[in-house]
Amino acid sequence: MEKVINLHIERLPEGFHPATSEDVRGLVVQGRTITETVEIARDFAKKLTEIQCFLERM
């Protein structure tokens, strides 16, 4: 199941794009482009959600 989350993406002078989200606790990623940052955030958010669900079942 896919879910829409809000990302806060910045542009650093070095050219990187760090992103965080208040919707997914612990999500902090960085990419070279905005597209790459969004893709990394999507994959990482899925992993974080899986881990959180697993821990809730314990």
KEKOLSE-161094 format. One line per field, with one value per residue: z, y, x of N, C-alpha, C in turn; residue number from 1; residue in three letters. Coordinates in Angstrom, 3 decimals. Atoms other than C-alpha are relative to their C-alpha. Last residue first. Layout:
% residues N
n.w [Z,...]
n.v [Y,...]
n.u [X,...]
ca.w [Z,...]
ca.v [Y,...]
ca.u [X,...]
c.w [Z,...]
c.v [Y,...]
c.u [X,...]
n [NUM,...]
res [ALA,...]
This chain:
% residues 58
n.w [-1.014,-0.173,-0.666,-1.413,-0.613,-0.093,-1.032,-1.302,-0.251,-0.301,-1.347,-0.959,0.002,-0.725,-1.424,-0.401,0.167,-1.083,-1.211,0.140,-0.154,-1.405,-0.740,0.397,-0.682,0.701,0.831,1.351,0.810,1.154,0.371,1.418,0.300,-1.015,-0.263,0.120,-1.286,0.028,-1.222,-0.185,-1.148,-0.383,-0.507,1.052,0.607,0.948,-0.633,0.937,0.096,0.734,-0.035,-0.158,0.312,-1.131,0.330,-0.780,0.081,0.000]
n.v [0.718,1.376,-0.082,-0.276,1.186,1.011,-0.450,0.195,1.440,0.449,-0.452,0.805,1.361,-0.068,-0.019,1.310,0.984,-0.200,0.533,1.460,0.516,-0.155,1.052,1.284,0.104,-0.751,-0.997,0.424,-1.011,0.540,-1.023,-0.097,0.555,-0.252,1.277,1.084,0.093,0.045,0.566,-0.024,0.777,-0.322,1.105,0.638,1.045,-0.628,-0.459,0.092,-1.200,0.164,-1.316,-0.083,-1.302,-0.699,-1.287,-1.097,-1.248,-1.177]
n.u [-0.796,0.512,1.299,-0.237,-0.600,1.064,0.920,-0.650,-0.085,1.356,0.323,-0.775,0.552,1.269,-0.317,-0.514,1.078,0.971,-0.623,-0.070,1.371,0.374,-0.694,0.583,1.295,1.045,-0.690,-0.334,-0.678,-0.731,-0.986,-0.359,-1.314,-1.020,-0.674,0.969,0.686,1.459,0.575,1.449,0.465,1.369,0.814,0.779,-0.831,-0.939,-1.231,-1.114,-0.825,-1.251,-0.626,-1.447,-0.595,-0.611,-0.605,0.561,-0.755,0.839]
ca.w [19.255,16.740,17.128,16.321,13.009,12.037,12.847,10.831,7.796,8.019,8.200,5.157,3.130,4.184,3.056,-0.426,-0.880,0.573,-1.784,-4.774,-3.605,-3.122,-6.566,-8.177,-6.218,-7.380,-5.616,-2.852,0.905,3.411,6.879,7.790,11.515,12.145,8.921,8.498,9.811,6.809,6.102,2.937,2.085,-1.487,-2.412,-4.624,-2.318,-1.635,-0.062,-1.567,0.834,0.690,3.247,2.286,2.804,2.690,0.349,1.140,-0.988,0.000]
ca.v [-7.783,-6.786,-3.059,-3.712,-5.346,-2.488,0.066,-1.901,-2.143,1.579,2.454,0.292,1.893,5.383,4.521,3.512,6.621,8.909,7.466,8.064,11.608,12.414,11.022,13.227,16.281,15.676,14.616,12.859,13.060,11.269,11.835,9.872,9.113,9.606,9.501,12.293,15.058,14.409,15.182,15.834,16.716,17.890,18.016,20.681,21.797,25.002,22.829,22.605,21.817,19.272,19.064,16.004,15.467,11.907,10.141,6.482,3.397,0.000]
ca.u [6.505,3.824,4.564,8.242,7.342,5.026,7.762,10.320,8.035,7.234,10.935,11.636,8.831,9.965,13.507,12.356,10.212,12.891,15.528,13.245,12.434,16.136,17.017,14.368,15.527,19.078,22.291,20.400,19.949,17.756,16.274,13.149,13.216,9.508,7.520,4.945,7.229,9.423,13.055,15.040,18.631,19.355,23.037,24.606,27.428,25.466,22.741,19.287,16.475,13.663,10.835,8.848,5.130,3.871,1.447,0.823,1.377,0.000]
c.w [1.383,1.100,0.273,0.781,1.505,0.690,0.190,1.127,1.382,0.303,0.429,1.436,1.023,0.054,0.846,1.506,0.477,-0.081,1.169,1.252,-0.099,0.249,1.483,0.781,-0.315,0.796,-0.781,-0.755,-1.369,-0.756,-1.114,-0.221,-1.443,-0.382,0.963,0.341,-0.010,1.411,-0.164,1.325,0.147,1.185,0.449,0.457,-1.100,-0.724,-1.044,0.682,-1.101,-0.086,-0.618,0.059,0.263,-0.481,1.277,-0.396,0.760,0.000]
c.v [0.155,-0.757,-1.379,0.093,0.205,-1.247,-0.996,0.389,-0.276,-1.490,-0.472,0.398,-0.870,-1.378,0.037,-0.074,-1.376,-1.024,0.108,-0.648,-1.530,-0.568,0.044,-1.146,-1.336,-0.134,0.864,1.112,-0.578,1.147,-0.611,1.220,0.125,-0.690,0.270,-1.364,-1.158,-0.091,-0.017,-0.648,0.143,-0.882,0.502,-1.168,-0.757,-1.021,0.629,0.591,-0.195,1.350,-0.180,1.461,-0.063,1.332,0.617,1.276,1.083,1.245]
c.u [-0.607,0.720,-0.577,-1.326,0.165,0.509,-1.136,-0.947,0.589,-0.020,-1.385,-0.318,0.704,-0.659,-1.267,0.251,0.453,-1.124,-0.979,0.596,-0.013,-1.395,-0.392,0.635,-0.651,-1.296,-0.985,0.702,0.324,0.657,0.830,0.909,0.430,1.309,1.154,0.587,-0.988,-0.537,-1.510,-0.371,-1.521,-0.427,-1.361,-0.853,-0.741,0.878,0.918,1.222,1.040,0.707,1.383,0.417,1.497,0.550,0.555,0.727,-0.750,0.887]
n [58,57,56,55,54,53,52,51,50,49,48,47,46,45,44,43,42,41,40,39,38,37,36,35,34,33,32,31,30,29,28,27,26,25,24,23,22,21,20,19,18,17,16,15,14,13,12,11,10,9,8,7,6,5,4,3,2,1]
res [MET,ARG,GLU,LEU,PHE,CYS,GLN,ILE,GLU,THR,LEU,LYS,LYS,ALA,PHE,ASP,ARG,ALA,ILE,GLU,VAL,THR,GLU,THR,ILE,THR,ARG,GLY,GLN,VAL,VAL,LEU,GLY,ARG,VAL,ASP,GLU,SER,THR,ALA,PRO,HIS,PHE,GLY,GLU,PRO,LEU,ARG,GLU,ILE,HIS,LEU,ASN,ILE,VAL,LYS,GLU,MET]
